[in-house]
């Protein structure tokens, strides 16, 4: 019976003269004959390798220069093949990522368009279901974001004022933050009726009628709390035919579609003033300058917004393509007018507004085609230029653009009565790099 070869389970047990074939190769040696022992290795000692005597090993034969060149060429060829394969795999990954991104973006656009169509359908269904005289557009001002109603305005779809009243709160005082927004103080409410006194008229106006509000959940919540504080049954609003939130309908029509992780995530909510400007500008006009953060003013603004949204929905349902930009004029329209250089990123424009020759405000921006959108910000912070003056100036500016050459387009000055507009634009010069030394 042949002698069994020694078997070791740990390197510490292996004699110094024994080693593996791999280790001999690193030392420039090659083993002679068969392994004289074995060694277990691996996490569970499940693998076995042979051990050779270092003292019996012979030096490896040195390669000739031709062999070394051949080996080097083989090694280089394998590296080149691996790099080419890695590059192809990376290109394939990028191609797949681009295809996936394109697919997600296509689905994003489809989902955003579906939300827009759903808002349009809801608007038209509402207008065809209920006659205008039955519409109830409502707005409230409150003591705080979670407070009681202190001002209430309701109009019908024809613009008739059905209710416009201040209300003395039952328990809550007006917070400084709320008063700063709507300007109503507790002194203004002295002598105002309590909610219990307004309740019968409110019930009569809303009972069985379709109600609408901009951010309806807020108005519903404040009316609910006001009922509780006044000790009245929660029937006034629940007896309405139904509630429609104009903010939810305006967002898909005029707001920016949001993308989260490459997918559609609703539309950006717009403040009432933003929505009114966007809706009016889409139809080529400007909104009425109703008093903001006033219950009746916001109610009338909501009605005007609703009317603009219905006009847009009806025109699009009839097959007309109506662009709803975040500015008043599209890039294609600018190109058609031949004033594409106005929208160049290298152009900065400034609009100055004066009254009786005194400069009141100025705004800078680029590109030029966002001008009318910036007028909303200028108008809201003052001066309160009449909106029809803005409109006339804008038409004059477009006429100037149609007729002016690029060399002449450095300034456009326009006056109407006491109001003056001066629009200038100039090439933008990037900062030069600092000279070293």
Long-range contacts (C-beta under 8 A, 24 or more apart in sequence): 5-35, 5-36, 5-37, 5-38, 6-36, 6-37, 6-38, 7-37, 7-38, 7-39, 7-40, 7-48, 8-37, 8-38, 8-39, 8-40, 8-51, 9-39, 9-40, 9-45, 11-39, 14-39, 14-51, 16-54, 17-53, 17-54, 17-55, 18-51, 18-52, 18-53, 18-54, 19-51, 19-52, 19-54, 20-49, 20-50, 20-51, 20-52, 21-49, 21-50, 21-52, 24-52, 24-54, 24-57, 25-60, 27-54, 28-59, 28-60, 29-54, 29-57, 29-58, 29-59, 29-60, 30-57, 30-58, 30-59, 30-60, 31-56, 31-57, 32-56, 32-57, 32-58, 101-262, 104-262, 104-263, 105-262, 107-263, 107-264, 108-257, 108-259, 108-262, 108-263, 108-264, 111-263, 111-264, 112-252, 112-257, 112-264, 112-267, 115-252, 115-257, 115-264, 115-266, 115-267, 116-252, 116-253, 118-252, 119-248, 119-249, 119-250, 119-251, 119-252, 119-253, 120-253, 120-312, 120-313, 120-316, 120-317, 122-244, 122-249, 123-249, 123-306, 123-309, 123-310, 123-313, 124-310, 124-313, 124-314, 124-317, 126-210, 126-244, 127-310, 129-210, 130-157, 130-210, 130-241, 131-157, 132-156, 132-157, 132-158, 133-157, 133-158, 134-209, 134-210, 134-241, 135-209, 135-210, 135-212, 136-162, 136-205, 136-206, 136-209, 136-210, 136-211, 136-212, 136-240, 137-211, 137-212, 137-213, 137-299, 137-302, 137-303, 137-306, 138-206, 138-211, 138-212, 138-213, 138-219, 138-299, 139-213, 139-214, 139-219, 139-295, 139-296, 139-298, 139-299, 139-302, 140-218, 140-219, 140-222, 140-223, 140-295, 141-178, 141-182, 141-184, 141-293, 141-294, 141-295, 142-178, 142-222, 143-169, 143-172, 143-173, 143-174, 143-175, 143-178, 144-172, 144-174, 144-175, 144-177, 144-178, 145-178, 146-221, 146-225, 147-172, 147-174, 147-175, 147-178, 147-222, 147-225, 148-172, 148-195, 148-222, 148-225, 148-226, 148-229, 149-195, 149-222, 149-223, 149-226, 150-174, 150-184, 150-189, 150-192, 151-182, 151-184, 151-294, 151-295, 152-198, 152-202, 152-295, 153-294, 153-295, 153-296, 153-297, 153-298, 153-299, 153-300, 154-202, 154-205, 154-206, 154-299, 155-296, 155-299, 155-300, 155-303, 157-303, 159-300, 159-303, 161-296, 162-205, 163-198, 163-201, 163-202, 163-205, 164-295, 164-296, 165-192, 165-193, 165-198, 166-192, 166-193, 167-192, 167-193, 167-194, 167-195, 167-198, 167-226, 168-192, 168-193, 168-194, 168-195, 169-195, 169-226, 169-229, 170-194, 170-195, 170-226, 170-229, 170-230, 171-229, 172-229, 181-293, 182-293, 182-294, 183-293, 194-230, 195-226, 195-227, 195-229, 195-230, 195-232, 196-230, 196-231, 196-232, 199-230, 199-232, 199-236, 202-236, 203-235, 203-236, 203-239, 206-236, 206-237, 206-239, 206-240, 207-239, 207-240, 208-239, 208-240, 208-241, 209-240, 209-241, 210-240, 210-241, 210-242, 210-244, 211-237, 211-240, 211-241, 211-242, 211-243, 211-244, 212-243, 212-244, 212-245, 212-246, 212-302, 212-306, 213-243, 213-244, 213-245, 213-246, 213-302, 214-245, 214-246, 214-247, 214-250, 214-272, 214-275, 214-298, 214-302, 214-305, 215-245, 215-247, 215-272, 216-243, 216-244, 216-245, 216-246, 216-247, 216-248, 217-245, 246-275, 246-302, 246-305, 246-306, 246-309, 247-272, 247-275, 249-309, 250-275, 250-278, 250-279, 250-305, 250-309, 253-279, 253-309, 253-312, 253-324, 254-278, 254-279, 254-282, 254-324, 256-326, 272-298, 272-301, 272-302, 272-305, 273-301, 273-376, 273-380, 274-376, 275-305, 276-301, 276-304, 276-305, 276-308, 277-373, 277-376, 278-324, 278-326, 279-305, 279-308, 279-309, 279-312, 280-304, 280-308, 281-325, 281-327, 281-328, 281-372, 281-373, 282-308, 282-312, 282-322, 282-323, 282-324, 282-325, 283-308, 283-311, 283-312, 284-328, 285-391, 286-387, 286-388, 286-390, 286-391, 287-387, 288-387, 289-379, 289-384, 289-386, 289-387, 292-380, 326-373, 327-369, 327-370, 327-371, 327-372, 327-373, 328-369, 328-371, 328-372, 328-373, 328-394, 329-369, 329-372, 329-398, 330-369, 331-369, 334-369, 337-398, 337-401, 337-402, 338-401, 338-402, 339-368, 339-401, 339-402, 339-404, 339-409, 341-406, 341-409, 342-367, 342-368, 342-369, 342-401, 342-409, 342-425, 343-367, 343-368, 343-369, 345-428, 346-427, 346-428, 347-425, 347-426, 347-427, 347-428, 348-425, 348-426, 348-428, 349-423, 349-424, 349-425, 350-423, 350-424, 350-425, 351-375, 351-378, 351-421, 351-422, 351-423, 352-421, 352-422, 352-423, 352-424, 353-378, 353-383, 353-385, 353-419, 353-420, 353-421, 354-419, 354-420, 354-421, 354-422, 355-383, 355-418, 355-419, 355-420, 356-418, 357-420, 366-428, 368-425, 371-397, 371-423, 385-419, 386-419, 389-416, 389-417, 389-419, 392-416, 393-421, 397-423
